[in-house]
Amino acid sequence: MALHTLIGANGTIANALIPVLQANQQTIRLVSRKPKAVAGAETAAASALNRDELIQAVAGSDVVYLLIGIEYNADVWQRDWPVIMQNTIAACQATNAKLIFFDDVYMYGRVNGPITEETPYRPSSRKGKVRAEVATMLQQAMQAGRVQALIARAVDFYGPGVTDNSAPGIYVFSNLKKGNRAQWPINANVPRSFNYTPDAAEALYLLATRGEAVGQIWHLPTPQPALTGREFVQLSARAMNTSNKLFVLPKWVLKVIGWFNPFMKEAYEMNYQDEFAFQFDSSKFERAFNYTPTSYEEGIRATAAWFQQR
């Protein structure tokens, strides 16, 4: 059994990955500033901003997953993300561990057409510029042979158990559960890709255990075609046996909310992902691993069932 260490062990993706590692009888170590105890897993308290702490926390690991989420604030990202990446690379070098970086798609900016692993970095937001910087930092370390690593990218996600960190969780499933109208930001008539968290977790484990995946960028499994917001809400309402009436939140409303809500203020620069078509392509992963993403219909049914059982 290999030792799989999760940095950012209390987050959404870690919660989905832990059962996958358990099912495959791997040894698990959970690292964060205050890691939550999980039966059968080791814990180690460390800050990713402290290189010595992080090196000590990942010592002996075979695989390290960088799953960390930090405060959703562009100033904090500019200050902390480069340090986190530098420290994580150093920690993996020190212990000769393979690094799996769970990344977002902000570095691509607004793209006309499908987004693939070959899409150039043209960030259109401050946070996107930070993500381009840290991804490039890791790519250069990989190319120089300093670290065995890969980058796994996902768009926004949804799934059973995913609430606060999920736009569909907040706007759609939570509202329908309460008997309220579903909401959708800005434009419900353009295609918008989402990742299903159980698929993302399975894919991370596959990438971590296949040598041929190292040194590359991979888009995590995403079903095609992408649904419009209206279609996503219709499927969700059907699964929850409720009204599919939809309230579209205008851009100016999100701006006003941002005056009072720091998260929404920070999210405003990312609104191009909802205003225009945002289509994520994972065909490279699907071909390489003979993997079929969970359909939106099936994923939405499972997520709706979880919300109804809460």
KOLTIMAR-148132 format. One record per atom (N, C-alpha, C, O): residue in one letter; y, z, x. Coordinates in steps of 0.05 Angstrom, whole numbers, plus 5000, padded with zeros to 4 digits. Atoms other than C-alpha are relative to their C-alpha. Last residue first. Layout:
BEGIN
AYZX...
//
This chain:
BEGIN
R498549794987R531850894383R500550244981R501750444989Q501749764997Q526450494348Q501550235013Q500450455015Q500749895026Q531249964322Q498450265002Q498650424984F497649885012F534249864391F499450124973F500550334966W499349764985W527349754421W502450144988W502450384984A501949795008A525349274367A500650265014A500450475002A499249915027A531748864378A498150234991A499050424980T497649834997T530148824452T500850114974T501550354972A500849754986A523048574440A502450195003A502150435000R501749845018R525348064388R499350275013R499450484999I498249885021I531047834433I498350174981I499250384973G498549784988G526247724491G501850144980G502050394981E501849774995E521347324448E501650245012E501150475004E501149895026E526746874418E498250245005E498550454991Y498049835013Y530446814484Y498950114974Y499450354968S498150145017S524046554516S502150194988S501550434986T500249925027T520846954572T502149864983T504549854990P498349775010P521446554635P499450064971P498649894955T498650095024T515446114656T501750244989T500650454982Y499149785017Y513246224728Y501549884976Y503349714979N501450085025N509245744771N500650214978N498850314965F501949795007F511846124832F498649954974F497350134963A501249874977A515545574869A497850204992A495850235007R501950194986R516845144808R498550145022R496150115025E502150075019E519845714766E497949825013E495549855010F501949785002F523845974825F497649934983F495349994990K501149974974K527145294838K497950235000K495750195010S502350174998S528045184763S498750025028S496349985031S501949864984S532545794757S497549835005S495449935011D502450154997D538845444730D498150155020D498950215042F501349914976F544545854701F497349865002F495749864983Q502850075001Q549145544649Q498750045027Q499549925047F500949874976F556045824635F497049995001F495650154988A503050014997A559745394584A499350135027A500550075047F501150264995F567045614579F497050015003F495950235007E498250195011E570746214550E498949715002E499349554984D500350005029D565146704562D501749784986D501049694965Q502850025005Q564246624637Q499449994970Q497249894962Y500850285000Y571646464643Y497049974994Y496249764985N500250115027N572847184621N499349704999N498449604978M502650135002M571247464690M499749854974M497549744968E500050234982E578547634705E497349845000E497249625010Y498450235010Y578648064643Y499949765018Y499949535008A501750225009A572848504665A501649754992A500549544990E501350134977E577348954706E498449764992E498149575007K497850124983K581949104647K498849865024K499649645030M499250255013M575749204603M502349865016M502449615017F502250204996F573149724652F500749734988F500449525001P500150104972P579850084656P497849795004P498249605019N502749974990N580550144580N499749885027N499949645030F500949735005F587550264551F497250065012F496450295015W497849834995W591349644573W499150304999W500350475011G499849934972G584749284577G502350175008G502350305029I501949784995I584049324502I500150095029I499950325035V498949755011V590348904498V498250235004V499150455013K497749934982K587548364544K501250264991K501850445007L501249884976L580948364505L502250085020L501950285034V500949745008V585048244441V498750155024V499250395028W497749825000W588747674474W499250284992W500550485001K499449924972K582147334492K502450205000K502450385016P498250184986P580047334419P500750115028P500650355033L497749864988L573947754400L501849815015L501049705035V499450094973V569347334356V502650145010V504650134997F497149984995F566747714296F500549925029F499550055048L499249974973L559847484273L503150025002L504549874989K497150044999K556147514208K501050095027K500250295038N499250134975N548747494223N502949935001N503849765017S498150235002S547148014171S500649885027S500950025047T497349925009T540948454181T501849754999T500949535005N499950035029N533448394189N502750104989N502950264971M499249735010M533648644261M500350004970M501150214959A502049814990A529848034288A500550284990A498750444987R502650055013R533847574243R498050215009R496450314992A499849915027A540347894266A497449964985A496650134969S500049704999S538447804339S500050114972S498650304966L502749904993L536547074329L499850304999L497850414990Q501850075022Q543046924293Q497250105005Q495950214987V499649815022V547047314345V498249944977V497150124964F501049754991F544246904403F500150214977F498350364973E503050015002E545446264364E498750265009E496850344997R500750015029R552746444353R497049994997R495950134979G499749735011G553646644426G499150014971G497850214962T497249925005T551045964446T500050294990T497950394982L499049985028L544045944474L503050034999L504250135018A498449765007A542145704543A500949994971A501549784960P497150014995P536845154543P501450274995P500350434980Q498450235007Q532945374581Q499249904972Q496949924965P501050215018P530346054599P502049784995P504449834995T498150025022T532746434661T499149784981T498849554990P500850175022P528146664717P501850034975P502450254965L502249875015L531846954776L499649864974L501449744962H499049925027H535946484819H497750114984H495649984982W501650065024W533446494890W501550094975W502650314974I498749915025I537246454956I498249924977I497349694976Q499050185020Q532946375019Q501550154978Q501550394976G498050184989G531046695084G501449824981G502849634989V498049884982V524647005058V501949795010V501249555014A497449965014A521146694998A502250095019A504650065012E498550255001E515346415039E502750024987E504449844989G498650064975G513047115056G501749754999G503749745013R500850274991R511347274984R501749935025R504149915024T502850014989T511248014967T499149735008T496849695015A500449804979A518648154957A497349985014A497050065037L498550094976L519747504919L499550195023L499350105046L501350244990L514247684869L501449915026L500149855046Y502549934986Y517048384862Y498549765012Y497549775034L499349854975L524048134848L497550085015L497350055039A499250204981A521147634797A500850135027A500150035048E502450144991E517548174758E500649805023E499249785043A501649814984A523948574755A497549885011A496849915034A498649964975A528147984732A498550195018A498350145043D500450234984D523047804679D501250045028D500049975048P502850004990P523048514652P499349765017P497849795036T500549814978T530748494652T497050025008T496550045032Y501549795014Y531547854610Y499050205022Y497650115040N502649944989N536947434644N498850234984N500150424975F500549724995F542647124604F497250035013F495549875009S502649904990S545646434601S499950305003S501950435009R499649784982R551646244558R497350125008R495850224991P502549884989P552145584520P500650225021P502450185038V500850134974V558845474485V497550145010V497150385005N501150275005N560345614411N499349855026N498849615025A502849985008A561446364410A498649734997A496349714988N500950265010N568046334448N497050024995N495450045013I498450244995I572546924465I498949754986I500349634970P497450044988P567747524468P500849705002P499349545011W500450174977W562247614417W502749945012W504649884998Q497650114987Q561548144364Q499249825022Q497049835033A500150064972A555948314316A502649895010A504149774995R500150284992R558048584249R499749985030R500850135045N497450144997N556549314236N499549705007N497349625013G499350135025G550149614208G502749865001G503749774980K498249835016K549750114265K500649884973K501950014957K501449755005K543749754296K501550194982K500450324965L501950065022L547449094288L498450254993L497850294970N498650045025N553149374329N498249954977N498550074955S499049745009S548649644384S501549984974S501250154957F502149835009F544748984388F501050274990F500250374969V501850105021V550648504390V498150224990V498450314968Y498750165021Y556948704429Y498149934976Y499049914953I497649885011I554349284471I501049844976I501549964955G500549735009G547249074485G502350124986G502050254965P501550015025P549048334487P499450274989P499450324965A498250105021A554448504540A498549964973A499550054952S500850265012S549548924579S501949924978S502350064959N499550214979N551049504626N499349724990N498849545006D497250014990D551850024571D500649785019D502949685020T497849945019T545349884534T502749955012T504049755007V497550084986V539149614569V502250034979V502349884960G498949784983G532950004546G502749945013G503850115026P500549735010P529349384521P501150215019P500750205043G502849935002G532748754548G499650284988G501650424984Y500549855025Y539348434566Y497050075001Y495549955016F502849965010F542348144628F499950154974F501850274965D500149765016D548747844656D497250024987D495949824983V497649995017V547247304708V499950264985V498350444991A500349995029A542147404762A502749994987A504750074998R497650005017R541447254836R499350004970R497449874961A500950065027A536047424886A502350044981A503550264979I498149935021I538147394959I498949914973I498149684970L499550215020L533047415014L502050104980L502450344977A498749935026A531847825077A500049754982A499449534990Q501650155018Q528547885145Q501050074972Q500850304963V501449855021V534148135189V498449814983V499249584978R499549714997R537647945253R498550164980R497950404985G502549864995G534547245255G500450305004G498650435014A500149924972A541346915262A497550155008A497150225031Q500150244983Q540346545197Q499950065029Q498749925045M502650125003M538747195161M499749765019M497749745033A501949824987A544847555189A497249884998A495649905017Q499650044971Q549246955170Q498050185015Q497050095036Q501150264993Q546346965099Q500349955030Q498449855043L502949984999L547647715094L498849735008L496949735024M500749814979M555047645112M496950025004M495950015026T499850154975T555647035068T499350175024T498050085042A502250185000A553147445009A500049845026A497949805038V502449854992V558047995027V497549835000V495749875016E499949894973E564047535029E497450145008E496450095030A500350224981A562247124968A499950105028A498450015045R502850065000R561347774929R499449765018R497349755031V501549794986V568248004951V497049935001V495749965022K499550034972K571347344930K498550215017K497550145038G501550224991G568047394862G500449955030G498549885044K502749894996K570948084852K498149785010K496349835026R500049834976R577847794863R497350115006R496450125029S499349725006S576547234814S500050165026S498850085046S497550025014S575846474816S500950284991S502450304971P499349785018P570446444868P502749974987P504649885000R497250055006R568645764896R500950214980R501550164957Y498549765007Y561945874931Y502949924996Y504349845015P498349874980P558145214930P501550244990P501950274965T497350005009T552445074881T501850145020T501250365029E498450174983E546044954920E503049994992E504649875006E499749874974E542445544890E501749845019E502649945039T502449994984T543745224822T500550155026T502850235032I499649874974I549145304769I497350035014I495550155003P501849794991P548444794713P500750115027P501549975045G502750074998G554644404691G498350235010G499350455015N500650205021N562044504704N497149905004N496649775023V501550244992V562545134746V499649824975V498849924954R500550175023R567545704740R498749745010R499749615028G497650065016G566846174799G499249834976G496949824968Y500050285008Y560646124843Y502649924986Y503449694987M499050174978M561846784879M500249714993M501649565006Y497150025000Y561247174813Y501049815021Y503249695018V499350284997V553847014806V503049965002V504049734998D499050125025D550747704816D500849715005D500149605026D497350105000D546247944872D500949904973D499249854956F499650095028F539848344879F503049954996F504650134997F497449945011F538948364955F500349884972F500249644968I499750165025I531748404977I502650084988I502950304978L497849935019L531348655049L500149804977L500349564981K499050245014K524848645089K502150084979K501650274964A500750045028A524149265132A501149734990A503249645000N501450255002N524249295208N499049944972N496749844968T502749935009T526250035206T498349754997T495949774990A501049764986A532649975246A497150064993A495650165010Q500650064973Q533949265223Q498750235015Q496850195030C502450175000C533349475151C499249915028C496949885034A502249835007A538350045162A497449845000A495349945009A500649834977A543249585198A497550184995A495850215013I501250184980I542949065142I499250175025I497050135035T502750075009T544049625092T498649825019T496349855025N501849774996N549949905131N497149944991N495350035005Q500449954971Q553449235137Q498050235005Q496250205022M501750224990M552249085063M499550045030M497250015039I502749965010I554949765041I498149795011I495949855019V501249774986V560949705086V497150044991V495450085008P500750094972P562649005060P498650225016P496950175032W502350184999W561949274988W499449905028W497049895036D502749894995D566349884997D497849805003D495949855019R500349784981R573649705005R497150065008R496550105031Q499050104974Q573949024971Q499750215022Q499150145045W501850214989W569449284915W500949905027W499349885046V502349854990V573749914905V497949805013V496849865034D499149854976D579949484899D497750155013D497450145037A499850194978A576349004851A500950145026A500050065047N497250004993N574149574805N500349825025N499049885045Y499150285007Y567549624769Y503049985004Y504549984984E497950005020E565350264805E501149724996E501649585015I497849824994I559050124846I502249974978I502049794962G497650075016G552349844828G502250205006G501750445005I497949815006I546649864878I502249884982I502849644983L499550035029L540449444873L502550154992L502950204968L497349915003L539149334948L500949944971L501649714965Y498550145021Y531649304949Y502850114998Y503150354994V497649865010V528349515014V501449824980V502049594985V498150165016V521249295032V502350184990V501850404981D500850274995D516649575086D501849804986D502549594996S500350185023S520050245089S499049735009S499649645031G502850045007G518750735146G499549804977G497249754970A501950004978A525850975150A497249984991A496350124972V501950235003V529750795087V498049995023V496349805024A501250025027A533251465077A498049774998A496049804983Q501949785003Q534551595152Q498549974973Q496150014971I502250064981I537950925160I497850204997I495450134997L501650225011L541951055097L497749935018L495549885009E501549905023E544351745119E498149784990E495849834983D502149834990D546351465187D498350114978D495850124980R502150154986R550150885157R497750185009R495450115005N500549844976N554151295106N497649875015N495349905006L497650024984L557150835053L499750155026L501450145044A500150264987A550250725022A502549965018A502549775034S497950185008S550351465007S499849755016S499549755040A498450134979A543851835014A502249844987A501949734964A497250015006A539052284975A501649885023A501349975046A498449944976A531752104984A503049984992A503849774982T497150035003T526552104929T501350075026T500350235042E498449834983E519051974931E503049964993E503849764982A498250134981A515551674871A501450215018A502050435009G501450164980G509351914834G501749865020G500749725038A502749914993A513052174773A498849805020A498749565015V501950165015V520351964775V497250075010V496750095034A502849984994A525852444797A498449824982A498949814958K501549865021K532952204790K497050005007K496049815018P502350155012P536452024855P498650174978P498150414982K501449805015K543252364867K497649874986K497849834961R498749754993R546851974921R498750244986R498450454997S497350015010S541751424914S501350275008S500050445020V497749914984V534951264942V502549964984V503149744975L497650045016L528251224905L502450125015L502450365021R497949804992R522051144947R502649934986R503449704987I497250045008I515950794918I501750235010I501050465009T498649754994T508850694944T503049954996T504149755005Q498549994975Q505750084910Q501250285003Q501650434984Q500949784983Q500250114859Q501450005027Q500150055048N501350124976N501849434828N499350205021N498750125044A502350155010A503049754760A498649865023A496249815021Q502149825007Q507550264794Q497549854992Q495249934999L501149904975L511649724827L497750194995L495750195009V501450234988V512649374760V498750095026V496450025032P502650045012P514250044727P498449775012P495949785012I501949774994I519650184780I497349964985I495349994999L501750064977L522949494773L497950215005L495650155013A501950215008A525849574703A498049945022A495749875017N501649895022N529150244718N497949794991N495749874982A502049814988A531449964785A498250114978A495850134982I502150164988I534749384748I497950175013I495550115012T501550165020T538649844702T497749855012T495449865002G498850225016G540950334754G498149864983G495749914982N499649915028N538551014779N501049794982N501649844958A502549965015A535250764843A500450104972A498550124957G498850035027G541350454875G497950054979G497549894960I497349894996I537550334940I501649944974I501949714967L497950115018L530250224920L502650155006L502850395001T497849825003T524950314974T502349874984T503149654990H497850145012H518149974971H502350204994H501950384978L497949825010L513050285018L502349834991L503649695007A497550024986A506949825024A502050204988A501850274964M497650005017M500050005000M502550005017M502750145037
//
